[in-house]
Amino acid sequence: MNAICSNKVVEIKRSPELDQFKPGQKVLVQYEKVFQTTLIIYVMPILFFFAGILLGKVIFKTDNELILFLSALLSTGASLIIIHYLNKIYGETKYKLDIKPVH
């Protein structure tokens, strides 16, 4: 199964208990790398944004909000570029989902 927004492959392991799931049946979907993915996608840009504000204060020695905001945006952009390259490096691996029926 291919992911919607990329060319990555999603490998789905079904529980051997049931080969056929019925429509409307409740299932448990487990993804093992949720914490790592969340840190990279959501936390890293926020940390870079605040680091950009601090770097703007240190480098320019000013409290001009426009300069601080622009330095924060530049550092956030840098984090998105880093995330893009991390995706290229580690994106070739398969995502594994485990689907189990809930009784």
C-alpha positions as CSV (number, residue, x, y, z in Angstrom):
1,M,0.0,0.0,0.0
2,N,1.4,3.4,-1.0
3,A,1.1,6.4,1.3
4,I,-1.1,9.2,0.0
5,C,1.3,12.1,-0.1
6,S,4.6,10.3,-0.9
7,N,6.1,7.3,-2.6
8,K,6.8,5.5,0.6
9,V,5.5,2.0,1.2
10,V,3.3,1.2,4.2
11,E,3.6,-2.4,5.3
12,I,0.4,-3.6,7.1
13,K,0.6,-6.7,9.3
14,R,-2.7,-8.2,10.1
15,S,-3.2,-10.3,13.2
16,P,-3.2,-14.0,12.4
17,E,-6.4,-14.4,14.5
18,L,-8.6,-13.1,11.8
19,D,-7.8,-13.0,8.1
20,Q,-11.0,-11.2,7.2
21,F,-12.1,-8.1,9.0
22,K,-15.8,-7.3,8.9
23,P,-17.1,-3.9,7.9
24,G,-17.7,-1.8,11.1
25,Q,-15.5,-4.1,13.2
26,K,-13.3,-2.2,15.7
27,V,-9.6,-2.6,15.2
28,L,-6.5,-1.4,17.0
29,V,-3.9,0.2,14.7
30,Q,-0.4,0.3,16.2
31,Y,2.5,2.4,14.8
32,E,5.7,2.0,16.7
33,K,7.6,5.3,15.9
34,V,4.9,7.8,16.9
35,F,7.0,9.6,19.4
36,Q,10.1,10.0,17.2
37,T,8.0,11.2,14.2
38,T,6.1,13.7,16.5
39,L,9.4,15.1,17.8
40,I,10.8,15.6,14.3
41,I,7.7,17.0,12.6
42,Y,6.2,19.2,15.4
43,V,8.7,19.9,18.1
44,M,11.7,20.6,16.0
45,P,10.3,23.6,14.1
46,I,9.0,25.1,17.4
47,L,12.4,24.8,19.0
48,F,14.1,26.3,16.0
49,F,11.6,29.2,16.1
50,F,12.4,30.1,19.7
51,A,16.1,29.5,19.1
52,G,15.8,32.0,16.2
53,I,14.4,34.6,18.6
54,L,17.2,34.0,21.0
55,L,19.9,34.1,18.3
56,G,18.4,37.3,17.0
57,K,18.7,38.9,20.4
58,V,22.3,37.7,20.8
59,I,23.5,38.5,17.3
60,F,21.8,41.8,16.7
61,K,21.6,42.9,20.3
62,T,18.2,44.5,19.8
63,D,14.7,44.1,21.0
64,N,13.2,45.1,17.6
65,E,10.4,42.7,17.2
66,L,10.5,42.7,13.4
67,I,14.2,41.6,13.4
68,L,13.5,39.0,16.0
69,F,10.5,37.7,14.1
70,L,12.5,37.5,10.8
71,S,15.3,35.6,12.5
72,A,12.7,33.2,14.0
73,L,11.2,32.7,10.6
74,L,14.6,32.0,9.0
75,S,15.5,29.5,11.6
76,T,12.1,27.8,11.2
77,G,12.7,27.6,7.5
78,A,16.1,26.0,8.3
79,S,14.4,23.4,10.4
80,L,12.0,22.6,7.6
81,I,14.9,22.1,5.2
82,I,16.6,19.8,7.8
83,I,13.3,17.8,8.1
84,H,13.2,17.6,4.3
85,Y,16.7,16.1,4.2
86,L,15.9,13.8,7.1
87,N,12.9,12.5,5.2
88,K,15.1,11.8,2.2
89,I,17.7,10.0,4.3
90,Y,15.3,7.9,6.5
91,G,12.3,7.9,4.2
92,E,13.3,4.8,2.3
93,T,12.4,2.6,5.2
94,K,9.0,1.0,5.3
95,Y,6.4,2.1,7.8
96,K,4.9,-0.8,9.7
97,L,1.4,-0.8,11.0
98,D,0.0,-3.6,13.1
99,I,-3.8,-4.2,12.9
100,K,-5.5,-6.3,15.5
101,P,-9.2,-6.8,16.1
102,V,-10.7,-5.4,19.3
103,H,-13.0,-7.8,21.1
